[in-house]
Amino acid sequence: MDIKNAHDRKLIVHGVMVLLIVGGVSYAVEHFGEGHLSAFTGWIERSGHFAPLVFMLVNVICMVLGLPQTMFTVVAGVLFGAVKGTGMCLVSMGTGSTIAFFLGRFVLRGVILRRFGSDPNFRRIEMLSHRHPVKVLALSRLVPVVPFSVASYLLSVTRVRYLPYIIMSVLCLIPETVFLTAGGHILSAGVLKGTFSWKLLAALVGAAVMIFVLVRIVRRSLDKDNAGSL
């Protein structure tokens, strides 16, 4: 139990560390780079739909390539705000998850099994997907034991079906996405305008609490089901 609690805390700590890194870089770019961050965000505001579409396309491509998504989500909050950034990330990550799922299931299945077939994380996901597919989907999205984009490929070669996969992928991403985009927005507002939003801070804290609670609920449910089947 202590190991599980430590992993839950590690999830939040990881998000906080990414926020601090992005905040430090944003401050350096703005204050030591002659206002480059302000200029860039201003260009985004004037560009209409062009910049968001490009950002989402890059996010989808990076998901298909198996790259970590955390930094992209924080940057979406910095550049586009918490609400718009959250929507953009959910759409692009849902699209990327769909492409990865079908690539893994119908094109790269053999490659994935050769690479990860003996990995203990994959073997546990595969075992649980037979008995508790929805719960393992929720847990794999809420707790990134492996990067989200990599988990998409691993799930594609299990018995998980596409419709539950994409629904749970998007729904379970909401708390983490709100947490990271709200944090990114708070950082950018502080760096660019010297302002602070208590509403966004409340959203950030609420999302962190929701992540922690949901992870514990899903884990306890899986533990209970496994104990009952013995």
C-alpha positions in Angstrom: 0.0 0.0 0.0 2.9 2.4 0.8 4.3 1.7 -2.7 1.0 2.6 -4.3 0.6 5.8 -2.3 4.1 6.8 -3.2 3.3 6.3 -6.9 0.2 8.4 -6.6 2.2 11.2 -5.0 4.8 10.8 -7.7 2.2 11.5 -10.3 1.4 14.9 -8.9 5.0 15.7 -8.2 5.9 14.9 -11.8 3.2 17.4 -13.0 4.5 20.1 -10.5 8.0 19.6 -11.7 7.0 20.1 -15.4 5.0 23.2 -14.4 8.1 24.6 -12.7 10.3 23.9 -15.7 7.9 25.5 -18.1 7.5 28.5 -15.7 11.3 28.9 -15.5 11.7 28.7 -19.3 8.8 31.2 -19.8 10.3 33.7 -17.4 13.7 33.4 -19.0 12.3 33.8 -22.5 10.2 36.8 -21.5 12.6 38.7 -19.2 16.0 37.9 -20.8 14.8 37.6 -24.4 13.4 41.1 -24.9 9.7 40.0 -24.5 9.8 37.1 -27.0 7.1 35.2 -25.1 4.7 38.2 -25.2 5.4 38.7 -28.9 4.7 35.0 -29.6 1.5 34.9 -27.6 0.4 38.1 -29.3 1.0 36.5 -32.7 -1.1 33.5 -31.6 -4.0 35.7 -30.6 -3.9 37.5 -34.0 -3.5 34.3 -36.1 -7.1 33.0 -35.7 -7.4 29.3 -36.2 -4.0 28.8 -37.8 -1.8 28.4 -34.7 -4.2 26.1 -32.7 -4.5 23.8 -35.7 -0.7 23.6 -36.1 -0.3 23.0 -32.4 -2.9 20.2 -32.4 -1.3 18.6 -35.5 2.1 18.6 -33.9 0.6 17.1 -30.8 -1.1 14.3 -32.8 2.2 13.5 -34.6 4.1 13.4 -31.4 1.5 11.0 -29.9 1.8 8.7 -32.9 5.6 8.8 -32.5 5.3 7.8 -28.9 6.6 11.0 -27.3 5.6 12.2 -23.8 2.6 14.6 -23.8 2.9 16.3 -20.4 5.0 19.2 -21.7 2.7 19.8 -24.7 -0.3 20.0 -22.3 1.4 22.6 -20.1 2.5 24.6 -23.1 -1.1 24.6 -24.4 -2.1 26.3 -21.1 0.7 28.9 -21.5 -0.1 29.8 -25.1 -3.9 29.3 -25.4 -5.3 29.5 -21.9 -6.8 26.9 -19.6 -10.1 26.4 -21.3 -9.0 26.5 -24.9 -5.8 24.6 -24.1 -7.8 21.8 -22.4 -10.1 21.4 -25.4 -7.3 21.4 -27.9 -5.4 18.8 -25.9 -8.4 16.5 -25.5 -9.2 16.6 -29.2 -5.6 16.1 -30.4 -4.8 13.4 -27.8 -8.1 11.6 -28.7 -7.2 11.8 -32.4 -3.6 10.6 -31.7 -4.9 7.8 -29.5 -7.2 6.6 -32.3 -4.4 6.6 -34.9 -2.0 4.8 -32.4 -4.7 2.2 -31.6 -5.4 1.2 -35.2 -1.7 1.3 -36.1 -0.9 -1.0 -33.2 -3.8 -3.4 -33.8 -3.5 -3.8 -37.6 0.0 -2.7 -38.6 2.5 -2.9 -35.7 1.1 -5.7 -33.6 4.1 -8.0 -34.2 6.6 -5.3 -33.5 4.9 -4.3 -30.2 4.7 -7.8 -28.9 8.3 -8.5 -29.7 9.4 -5.3 -28.0 7.1 -5.3 -24.9 5.8 -8.9 -24.7 8.0 -9.8 -21.7 7.7 -6.4 -20.0 6.0 -6.8 -16.6 3.9 -3.6 -17.0 2.5 -4.9 -20.4 1.9 -8.4 -19.0 -0.1 -6.9 -16.1 -2.1 -4.7 -18.5 -2.8 -7.7 -20.8 -3.9 -9.9 -17.9 -6.3 -7.2 -16.4 -7.7 -6.3 -19.9 -9.2 -9.8 -20.1 -11.2 -9.5 -16.8 -11.5 -5.8 -16.2 -11.1 -3.9 -19.5 -12.8 -0.7 -18.5 -11.0 -0.4 -15.2 -7.6 -1.1 -16.7 -8.3 1.5 -19.3 -9.1 4.0 -16.6 -6.1 3.2 -14.5 -3.7 3.2 -17.4 -4.9 6.7 -18.4 -4.9 8.1 -14.8 -1.6 6.6 -13.8 1.1 6.9 -16.5 3.2 3.9 -15.5 4.4 4.2 -19.1 3.9 7.4 -21.3 0.3 7.9 -22.5 1.3 7.6 -26.1 3.2 4.3 -25.5 0.2 3.0 -23.4 -2.0 3.5 -26.5 0.1 1.1 -28.5 0.3 -1.4 -25.6 -3.5 -1.4 -25.2 -4.0 -1.9 -28.9 -2.7 -5.4 -28.8 -4.8 -6.5 -25.8 -8.5 -7.5 -25.9 -9.6 -4.0 -25.2 -12.2 -2.8 -27.7 -11.9 0.5 -29.5 -15.1 2.3 -28.3 -14.5 1.8 -24.6 -10.8 2.6 -25.3 -11.4 6.0 -26.8 -14.2 7.0 -24.4 -12.1 6.1 -21.3 -9.0 7.6 -22.8 -10.6 11.0 -23.2 -12.7 11.0 -20.0 -9.8 10.0 -17.8 -7.5 12.6 -19.4 -9.8 15.5 -18.2 -8.5 15.9 -14.6 -4.8 15.7 -15.6 -5.3 18.0 -18.6 -7.1 20.6 -16.5 -4.4 20.4 -13.9 -1.6 21.0 -16.4 -3.3 23.6 -18.6 -4.5 25.6 -15.6 -1.0 25.5 -14.1 0.4 26.6 -17.5 -2.1 29.4 -17.7 -1.3 30.6 -14.1 2.4 30.6 -14.9 2.0 32.5 -18.1 -0.3 35.1 -16.5 2.2 35.7 -13.7 5.1 36.0 -16.1 3.4 38.1 -18.8 1.0 40.3 -16.8 2.0 39.9 -13.2 -1.6 38.7 -12.4 -2.9 35.7 -10.5 -6.2 33.8 -10.8 -7.6 32.2 -7.7 -10.3 30.5 -9.9 -7.6 28.8 -11.9 -5.7 27.8 -8.8 -8.9 26.2 -7.4 -9.3 24.3 -10.7 -5.7 23.1 -10.5 -6.0 21.9 -6.9 -9.4 20.4 -7.6 -8.0 18.5 -10.6 -5.1 17.2 -8.5 -7.5 16.0 -5.8 -9.7 14.3 -8.4 -6.8 12.5 -9.9 -5.7 11.2 -6.5 -9.2 10.1 -5.6 -10.0 8.5 -8.9 -6.7 6.5 -8.9 -7.5 5.2 -5.4 -11.0 4.2 -6.3 -10.0 2.3 -9.4 -7.1 0.6 -7.7 -9.3 -0.5 -4.8 -11.9 -1.8 -7.1 -9.3 -3.8 -9.1 -7.8 -5.2 -5.8 -11.3 -6.2 -4.6 -12.1 -7.9 -7.8 -8.8 -9.7 -7.9 -9.2 -10.8 -4.3 -12.7 -12.1 -4.9 -11.6 -14.2 -7.9 -8.9 -16.1 -5.9 
